[in-house]
Amino acid sequence: MIHRGGMPHAGLTGSEIWKRACGTDKNCVEVAGLADGRVAIRDSKDLTAPPLVLEPESYGLFLAAIKRGDH
């Protein structure tokens, strides 16, 4: 399940520890594990935008697609 938009995200407390990952083109994303097991992803260039929140299985599929070069 993906949650995005202006609505509050259950599990986001504002105290998440965000880790940054950057590509060779200097485009970066930040990722935080949430207390309920979901994973939040945000664009490091726009920290005011709501994050994309993925269930663990969806996050795994997302990572696998990136590793295959699908994104």
TAVEN-V361465 format. One line per field, one symbol per residue. phi: phi as a letter, one per 20 degrees, with the letter a starting at -180 (. if undefined). psi: psi as a letter, one per 20 degrees, with the letter a starting at -180 (. if undefined). burial: b if it has 9 or more other C-alpha atoms within 8 Angstrom, else e. Layout:
phi=???
psi=???
burial=???
This chain:
phi=.ddbpeffdgnedndfeedeccefemeccccceegenfcdccefebfefffeddfgffffffffffffnfc
psi=pppqaiqqopipiijqoppppqrhjjpqqqpppqhjirpppqpiimiiqqqppqqgghgghgghhghiji.
burial=eeebeeeeeeebeeebeeebebeeeeebbbbbbbeeebbbbbbbeeeeebbbbbbbebbeeeeebbeeeee
